[in-house]
């Protein structure tokens, strides 16, 4: 039960963080810098935890060379999705992540999908079809950000499986700090030194809450992994999708079509079924 509650807390923190991401992008800040700034801020906030629970072992080191490149690319695709699509149309497609995790679990972990899991996958596909209005081709041409979300979900889906292994071999508190440090360094080539040295980028008052919310989400997400299955965490965490759809309406005045909302609910339901 504690693992589920921690996963729900993570969903709340990260969904709220998406609002600050979107607001920063609309204010004209570069997407790669908006993506990057959460990690150094988060690393600073989590430094006491990283020091107190230090566990830099060989497993943490060698797996970094696998998950870090994938995580960098997935994060870039995610922030592009936030930028190019309304929250209510882009974020729901992140519900594909637990589906991809379940599919990767077959060859990598020998975890086969039962009938309920296949029904969950079906609901995700039906929900996504409802959001596109029955015309995926024209929808993705008009909402390219939603396609970026699917590609991001694919890469994150693989890393969820690997991340569980690393956290168990280390601990959630050290890994949360280590993850922020690794992503800070890994994203520097994409952000570029010109953007990193631009003083105006650090004047954004939303930088601090983005770092705080992300680091809180990271700790609760990693901690949840210790208490329950990775598929459960990934599934419960998709509650953030419903929050993002509502946030899109409240904070950005996005019009939520009935089909889009029902489709989002179906996708979240399917994601939860995959982990139940």
Secondary structure by P-SEA (a helix, b strand, c coil): caaaaaaaaaaaaaaaaaaaaaaaaaacccaaaaacccaaaaaaaaaaaaaaaccccaaaaaacccaaaaaaaaaaaaaaaaaccccccccccccaaaaaaaaaaaccccccccaaaaaaaaaaaaaaaaaacccaaaaaaacaaaaaaaaaaaaaaaaaaaaaaaaaaccaaaaaaaaaaaaaaaaccccccccccccccccccaaaaaaaaaaaaaaaaaaaaacccaaaaaaaacaaaaaaaaaaaacccccccaaaaaaaaaaaaaaaaaac
